[in-house]
Amino acid sequence: MIAVIQRVSEASVAIEGEVRGQIGVGFLVLLGITHEDTNEDLEWLGRKIVGMRIFGDEEGKMNLDLKTVGGNILLISQFTLHANTKKGNRPSFIDAAKPDIAIPLYQKMIAFLNGEMGSPIQCGEFGADMKVSLLNDGPVTIIIDSKNRI
């Protein structure tokens, strides 16, 4: 699983012109799921996301986590994170999980993050054509791959 975490002042996702998810301060998380991902990847990555200390403390150092600053998460599924661009100019998405694998893992990630946060997160809709808006704070963008833990 790959997560692109963007620290935001605000973010939202709209589907067919209707806002489906919206947050103030927090993380916009783009989540890519591959066919090799497991519940272990999901839990490891979910804990990393919630535990990321990338908000400034009173000294301006990135030292505070999401819960400490009262932030939330907007989770968006994004199969294109597993694009293979080695050949030609048209990316291959063969490493992205098919919906029968990806949808249950995406739903489990939503439930896991809800539990870790202690309140509901916001999310997009798997497979939908989404319009994501954000005000990146910093900018701070972190990429985490559950297959690169060491």
N, C-alpha and C positions, 0 to 999 in steps of 0.2 A: 504494500500500500504506500502510496505517495501522498503527502499532504503539503500543500503550499499554504503557509499561514501568513496572512497580511494583517498587521496591526492597523486597526481602523478607528477613526473618530465616529464614523457611521457607515453603514452598508445596507443594501436592500437587494432583493431579487423580485423581478416581475415576470409573470407568465401571461401572455396575451393581454398585456396592458394592465393587469391586476397585480398589485403588490402582494406577494405571498409570504415574505419574510423580511424582517427589518430589525436592525439593532443600532444602538448608539456605540459607545466605546466597547471595543472587543476585538475579536478575530473573525475575519472572513477566511474560511478554510475551504480550499478547493481540494477534493478528495478523489484520487485515482485508484481504482481497484483492479488488480490483475488476477488471472485465473489461479495463481499459486497462493493467494492470500488466505490466511486462516484466522480463526478467532484469536489466536495468540498475537498475530500481527495487529489485529484490530485493538485489542486491549493495550498492548504496548504503545501503539501510536496514540490512542485516545488519552492515555495517561501523560504522554509527552506533550500533547497539545494543551491540555488543561494546566500542566505544570510549568509551561514555558514562562520564564521570568524575563519578559521583554518590555515591561512598562517601567517608566522612570520613577525612581524614588525621590525623596526630598533633596538628594544631592545630584539628581539628574542621571544617576546610573541605572542601567537596565537591571532591575533587581526585584520587581514586583510581578506577581502572576495575575491571571485573569480574575480569580475570585477576590483577591485583595483589592483590586481597583473597581470591583462591582461590574465587571464587563460580562459580555455574552458572546455567543458563537453563532455565526451564520454559516451553515454547512452546505456546500454545493458539490454534487457529484460531477466529475469531469474526466471522462474516459480518455480525453486527448492528452492527459499527463503521461500516458503510456505510449505515446507516439514513437514509432521507430522512423528515424529520418536518414538512415545510413545510405539508402539507395534512392537516387532520383530526387525529385522535388515534391512528390505526392507521399505524405506520411502513411505508414502502415500502422494499423491499430490492432494487430494480431495478438499483442500482449495484454490488451485490455480485456477484462473479464466480460463474458457474455451476460446478458440480463439475468439468466437463471442463477448465476453465481453472484453477480454484483448487487442485485436488488436486495437479497436477504442480508448481505454484509453491510450495505449502506444503511438499511433499517436497523441492524444491530448497532452500528456506530452511532446512530441518532439516539437510541435507547441508552447506550453506554455513556455517551457524553451528557445526556440528561441526568443520569445517575451521578456522574462525577461532579457535575456542576450543582446538583441539588435543585435544579429548576429547568424548565424546558428551554432547549435551544431553538433557534430558528433554522429553517432549511428550505432548500429548493425542492424541485420535483424531479426524480430520477427520469432521465430520457427526454425531458421537456426542453423546448427552445426557450432558454431563460435569458433575461436581460439583467445583468448584475451591475449595480452601481456601488461605488465605494469612495470614501475619502481616506486614502492611505495616510497613516500617521507616521511621519518620520522622513522618508518612507522606511518601514521595517517589513521585510519579507524574508521568511525562513522556509527552507525546503527540507522535509524530513522523509526519508525512505525507510520503511520498516525492514527492508532487506539489507540495509547498511547500518547495523547497530554498533559495530565495533569501530 
